[in-house]
Amino acid sequence: MNAAIRDGFKNGLRKGWDGFVWMIQIIVPVSFLTSLLAWSGWLREIDFIVQPMMNAVSLPAMAALPLVIGMFAGIYGAIAAMAVLPMSQTEMTLVAIFALMAHNLIQEGIIQAKSGIHPFKATVFRLVSACLTVMAVAALMGYVPSGEAAVLAGPVPVRGPLSRVFLEWLVATVKLAAIIFVVIMALLSVLEIMKNLGWIHPIVRACAPVLRLMGLNEKVGILWMTAIVFGLSYGGAVIVEEARQGHLTREDLETLHLSIGMNHSMVEDPSYFIALGLNPLWLYVPRLVAAILTVWLIRLWYRLSGRTSRSS
């Protein structure tokens, strides 16, 4: 057993370092360019691109700002923008649901592309699912748009010097890199040790009922749990390493990614919106239901189209 633990720990550290390096190669340039974009003020100038979508989901025009920032910069930017806009509790809830399902699309799309699904397909599914889910929740909540003029209200942040923006980006990136390093090293080390000890299959079997409900193959159980708990950015390296092993079919990987694309980081991300006073029920249940429906509909499409599982 000691040898199995030692070998698993070594393999985990090696794979963890490889995963950390390619993750940082994605995060550093994307986050830096996003920070420059936010500093430039251009994000406020492209609200009109999202305006048709705002009309479709019955949200006020001001909701375009946090959604655009969320799609490019992630949950934190969406929350920061939403917090300064004069929206009702219901409108904030709808924006939160959309942001939780369709955020950080560029970075997470690249991560998903590295492990089994075309980034365009993953992104489109997340956007469409987010729109449909928000429309359904708005109907359930009995939300009626106020019909007020499409004017962005609220305080407009004053741009600081570029040097301060760079320093803030550098500090945030170093902190993020440190967290990712620890998480990836720990996750892959534990995963490799569990593999060597033969613990993986019993754990996956215990999760089988949940995976069947989600429409997912038992073989993706560990990857699904990793994304659910740690998200795509932190869990991406684990998913990539497992996908490289070639044990999963393309269909397994696609259904996994479509599920976790709209339904990941269930521990951390919703907590930020709960802190704003939003009802946790609306932050968890709608996207969980959306993920289940999406995977089962995709599997039905595979079956009707005669598509067979192909190795990835």
Summary of the structure (lengths in Angstrom):
residues: 312
radius of gyration: 20.3
end to end distance: 32.6
largest distance: 68.3
contacts: 1020
relative contact order: 0.14
helix: 77%
strand: 1%
